[in-house]
């Protein structure tokens, strides 16, 4: 709120199966990072939602902030890796997120077209379901 970031969360009822406190940590870390690395975006925005990709449900946290240089994508989930040493934090947040997602049997990755173009952290978790408008569940 202090930075004026608009956050939009999907209205689709999504069911995640796993250790609730750890899954909350995943979202907290991803949202905190999105706000922290928003840059000078005049209209900061974060979207949290789901999409379907090749029959699987993908959860995403997408922002319109600083983006990520493609050369650095491979380092993002490393322990104690910080792309900007001037920022707060210890560099373990995304490593922790990756570990939690993988312990739950999922996978996580980042998509960004580069600096200044925002980023989308996406992950999958087994047994995730989304209730469709028709009342059917899609897993």
C-alpha positions in Angstrom: 0.0 0.0 0.0 2.8 2.4 0.9 4.3 2.1 -2.6 0.9 2.3 -4.3 1.1 -1.2 -5.9 -2.2 -2.5 -7.3 -2.5 -6.2 -6.6 -5.0 -8.2 -8.6 -5.7 -11.8 -7.5 -7.7 -14.3 -9.6 -11.3 -14.8 -8.6 -11.2 -18.4 -9.8 -11.4 -20.8 -6.8 -8.0 -22.5 -6.8 -7.2 -25.5 -4.6 -3.5 -26.2 -3.7 -2.6 -29.3 -1.8 0.4 -29.1 0.5 1.8 -27.7 3.7 -0.2 -24.5 4.1 2.5 -22.5 6.1 5.1 -23.3 3.5 2.9 -22.5 0.5 2.0 -19.2 2.2 5.8 -18.6 2.4 6.0 -19.1 -1.4 3.5 -16.4 -2.1 4.9 -14.0 0.6 8.4 -14.3 -0.9 7.2 -13.8 -4.5 5.0 -10.8 -3.6 7.7 -9.2 -1.5 10.2 -9.6 -4.3 7.8 -8.1 -6.8 7.3 -5.0 -4.6 11.0 -4.7 -3.8 12.1 -4.8 -7.4 9.3 -2.7 -8.8 11.7 0.0 -9.8 10.4 3.4 -10.8 7.2 2.0 -12.4 4.7 4.9 -12.3 1.7 2.5 -12.1 3.0 -0.6 -10.2 0.9 -3.7 -10.6 1.1 -7.3 -9.5 -1.2 -10.0 -10.8 -1.6 -13.4 -9.1 -3.5 -16.0 -11.0 -3.6 -19.3 -12.9 -3.3 -20.3 -16.5 -3.5 -23.6 -18.3 -0.5 -24.8 -20.2 -0.4 -28.2 -22.0 -3.1 -29.6 -19.6 -1.4 -28.4 -16.5 -2.4 -25.6 -14.2 0.3 -23.0 -13.7 0.2 -20.5 -10.8 1.8 -17.1 -11.5 2.9 -14.0 -9.7 3.5 -11.4 -12.5 4.6 -7.8 -12.1 5.2 -4.8 -14.4 8.4 -3.8 -12.6 12.1 -3.9 -13.2 12.3 -7.1 -15.1 15.2 -9.5 -15.2 18.1 -9.6 -17.6 18.0 -13.0 -19.4 21.7 -13.5 -18.5 20.8 -13.7 -14.8 17.8 -16.0 -14.9 19.9 -19.1 -14.1 21.2 -17.4 -10.9 17.9 -16.3 -9.5 17.1 -19.4 -7.5 20.6 -20.0 -6.1 21.3 -19.8 -2.4 22.7 -16.4 -1.4 22.4 -15.1 -5.0 21.5 -11.4 -5.2 21.4 -9.6 -8.5 21.5 -6.2 -6.8 23.8 -6.2 -3.7 22.4 -2.8 -2.7 19.0 -4.3 -1.9 17.8 -5.6 1.4 17.7 -9.3 2.1 20.0 -12.3 2.3 19.5 -13.9 -1.1 17.8 -16.9 0.2 14.1 -16.1 -0.5 13.9 -17.5 -4.0 16.1 -20.5 -3.1 13.6 -21.2 -0.3 10.7 -20.8 -2.7 12.2 -23.2 -5.2 12.9 -25.8 -2.4 9.3 -25.6 -1.1 7.8 -26.0 -4.6 10.1 -28.9 -5.4 9.5 -30.7 -2.1 5.8 -30.5 -3.0 6.6 -32.2 -6.3 6.3 -29.1 -8.4 8.5 -26.9 -10.5 9.2 -23.2 -10.7 10.7 -20.8 -13.3 10.8 -17.2 -14.3 9.8 -15.4 -17.5 10.9 -11.9 -18.3 11.7 -10.1 -21.6 14.5 -8.2 -19.9 15.2 -5.1 -17.8 12.3 -2.8 -17.4 9.8 -5.3 -18.8 8.5 -6.9 -15.7 8.7 -10.6 -14.6 6.4 -13.5 -14.1 7.3 -16.2 -11.6 5.4 -19.4 -12.5 5.1 -22.7 -10.7 3.2 -25.9 -10.8 2.1 -28.1 -7.9 0.6 -31.6 -8.2 -3.1 -32.0 -7.5 -3.8 -28.3 -8.1 -7.4 -27.7 -9.2 -9.5 -24.8 -10.4 -13.2 -24.8 -10.2 -14.6 -23.7 -13.6 -17.7 -21.6 -14.1 -19.6 -24.7 -15.0 -18.9 -26.2 -11.5 -16.5 -28.8 -12.9 -13.0 -29.1 -11.5 -10.0 -28.9 -13.8 -6.8 -30.5 -12.5 
